[in-house]
């Protein structure tokens, strides 16, 4: 009887395999294999990565590299949360900011909401036929980002990802949150709660949470994890988290909502609990959505230049596609400021 051939296809060795074998991160593997300058990687680590790559038979994904050479004149706006994309005012203003640059270059914009469990960005780019990606709500430990780096695929993240070698446009979320909490402290608040706008896996959520903790610590106040709740981009989650915080004793005198959508839910919960803002409790937000100034009371919030960020990201990705940018990734940091309105009040020490 003729011998049957084994048609099982051997799995291709990935950068993750090399990273695990060498005991380093995928980002370090990418830096070493791409010979990225300016990175503080010891010679011993570099040689260990090269040795493991050779031993395992690792080869770059040439299909992905070739993908980066195909031009369809289409930019993909990939958004890493799918449920509330079309009701998120920050996203809408970002698209408005991108539109002028996209139209001027006679390009197309494809909006693709994602989930954290979705397939790689490279696979999506191949399916969507996009030339470059603008990525919103990225998270630093996302292996799909490493794939983009290795493939040298044009991508701009609208988040600060210090250890990821891609173009980035962002505001300093940590500094902005720190300034906002310091404003509350200066008003006399000492028991300040926070509802994050998303899981801390997201870079912006993590940065705002860090700013909150930094400001409390700098003022000599306790950083109490019992006063932190976690939202999921939705008003509903802000409402539920606020209801929980109102049950704590003593009740917080102020609440920092990680974005304005979360603040909308928090305001509604306070009202349903029979409280008046800001007389009974102060609430602040983040983003400065258009509706925030028309609430009752108008919301004190951090104003983000969403349209400016969109415009900068679109210009950067188009420049990257036409070769008008340097090889080293660009970081564009835009300013933010506090819009002080009517949702906070000054309190005296005996009220805390």
NORSULWO-V591261 format. One record per helix or strand of 2 or more residues. SS is the DSSP state (hx for helix, st for strand). FROM is the first residue (numbers start at 1). TO is the last residue. Records with the same first field share a line. If there is no record, write none. Layout:
SS = FROM-TO / FROM-TO
//
This chain:
hx = 15-22 / 26-33 / 43-56 / 62-67 / 85-87 / 89-104 / 121-128 / 143-151 / 173-186 / 203-218 / 225-227 / 235-245 / 260-272 / 290-294 / 306-322 / 349-351
st = 74-79 / 108-113 / 132-136 / 155-157 / 167-170 / 192-196 / 228-230 / 254-257 / 282-287 / 300-303 / 331-333 / 337-339
//
